[in-house]
Amino acid sequence: MVRTVVGDEAQIEAFLDSLFASSASVQIGLLIGRLSTGSNRDVVFGLVPTPTKDGEQACKVLGSTTQQQSKDLGDKRKSARAKPSIDSSSLMLDIDWVAEHARQVSRMLLGGMHVVGIYCLGTEVSIKNSLATLWQAVRAVASTQSLLADAEFVFEPLLLQVSSSPRRLSCRSCLLESNFTPASIKPCEWKLGKLRPTLHSFTCHHTFKIRLPLLENTDFGKDQPLRKLLLYEIQHEVERLKAAPVLVDGIMAEENVLVLGNASDTSHDVQFLLPFNQEESREGVVVGIVGLHGTVHARAYALLREPLARALSYLKEDIVASLRSRIDLLCDVAEQELENAQLGENGSEMGSSLKANGIHALLASCSKGSLPCSFLLPRRVLVPWSSGVFISDYLLENETIQDVNERCRELFGRNDPLELSMVVEPEVMGSFAAIESINPGISRPAYKKSVGTEDLGSHSNKEKFPTLALTHDNPNKFFQYTIVGALTAVLLGVVIALSVWKR
């Protein structure tokens, strides 16, 4: 059965008009949309051009259309009749750069929106001559979409061919096989429709407390990075969310209900009634604890008359993807700082020592004895994309909205300046801090809140900033402190007894 792909009429036509008006002969970019589950109808919300890399375009034309003309060698006059032109042009793509663009854009998309393929502008002949190369690019882009790759349906990303001569659109779905064959690309029916007015948004604030015991002799080097352990712990949130009853606009969500509402009622508030955490038991000597604590803002989009259960799954997906993105960003920055320390004169000795001992960059400050170690996770901000639809970005501690503007300009091809009033900041920096300690006789260390903080389970429109706390304690040091404390208590008791006896 032929798949139907519906593109958003307003956004795509406006984008194509500006693309043809720019006189661009070739271009490649990403398709932002959603692949359907259980039906043959996919949707595309917008097109995002791939930026240049070091001034070089990600897509170039090889070969050319040549006009072969015969010449009279005697009098060097042109022949009266020229031979027909031969178009041997094809496209050369920087596939790795296109895939990297897809990875970074995916991090900025909210729930229910994914990178579902690529588009390519070129002549009809050059695109036809480059189908194998374009299929490889689609396959590389699909490999960056981990959430879609884990889905329970067959993932067939899209290739939208934008022919400049003549002006024509055609869409195909791609089978992700090991090798390209003519059957790897199948035609689709392409339509335009009004999608944006039918979009509904679902928002929630998700509070989480994740604890990861660090066992003795655990390798935090490149072979088994701390990043993987943290991402593994985030998977537990998936199980908690699956089992949680859900309130939508204060009403318990029911199965087999569709997303309904009018044009003025497209925003919905969601609350997950989460069960208590059940920590996984681990065997071994605990030498430290990593804790993830805080509240994150999540948002997802669903179309009118989509199943409500699917809309809620998009929201759960956004929670998990947001936590993953923050961990990735935090680890990327820490590893980059460690590499800079290895190259710098002042930090080269420290960097080499950490690398030699297999210590992950995120634990570098802990290795110097400053315990406990706390790191603020990147803060989420929402940026308008098109027609009331938002994308998201993450701010590190030393970043500003100007950094967000630069990333949106590069990754989404924004030309209009981003004003501060246009940015939504649902998460603000709070005073929450988590301090964890290790006691060999206690299996579940208690959490200690800083003075003036609210309970972690409370909710508000501007939620507490998510925090990562790293704690390394020495059991021997703990034992020494315990003995000293006990002796002090005994001596104090003797002094008090003597003073009472004298009286």
Secondary structure as UniProt FT lines:
FT   STRAND          4..8
FT   HELIX           9..21
FT   TURN            22..23
FT   STRAND          27..34
FT   STRAND          41..49
FT   TURN            54..55
FT   STRAND          59..62
FT   STRAND          65..66
FT   TURN            73..75
FT   STRAND          86..87
FT   STRAND          90..93
FT   HELIX           95..108
FT   STRAND          114..122
FT   HELIX           124..128
FT   TURN            129..130
FT   HELIX           131..143
FT   HELIX           146..149
FT   STRAND          158..164
FT   TURN            165..166
FT   STRAND          167..174
FT   HELIX           182..184
FT   STRAND          185..193
FT   HELIX           196..198
FT   STRAND          199..215
FT   TURN            216..217
FT   HELIX           226..242
FT   STRAND          246..248
FT   TURN            249..250
FT   STRAND          251..252
FT   TURN            255..256
FT   TURN            263..264
FT   STRAND          267..272
FT   STRAND          286..303
FT   TURN            304..305
FT   HELIX           308..343
FT   TURN            345..347
FT   HELIX           348..356
FT   TURN            357..358
FT   HELIX           361..363
FT   TURN            364..365
FT   HELIX           366..368
FT   STRAND          373..376
FT   STRAND          379..386
FT   TURN            387..388
FT   STRAND          389..395
FT   TURN            397..398
FT   HELIX           401..411
FT   HELIX           420..422
FT   TURN            440..441
FT   TURN            451..452
FT   TURN            456..457
FT   STRAND          467..472
FT   HELIX           475..502
//
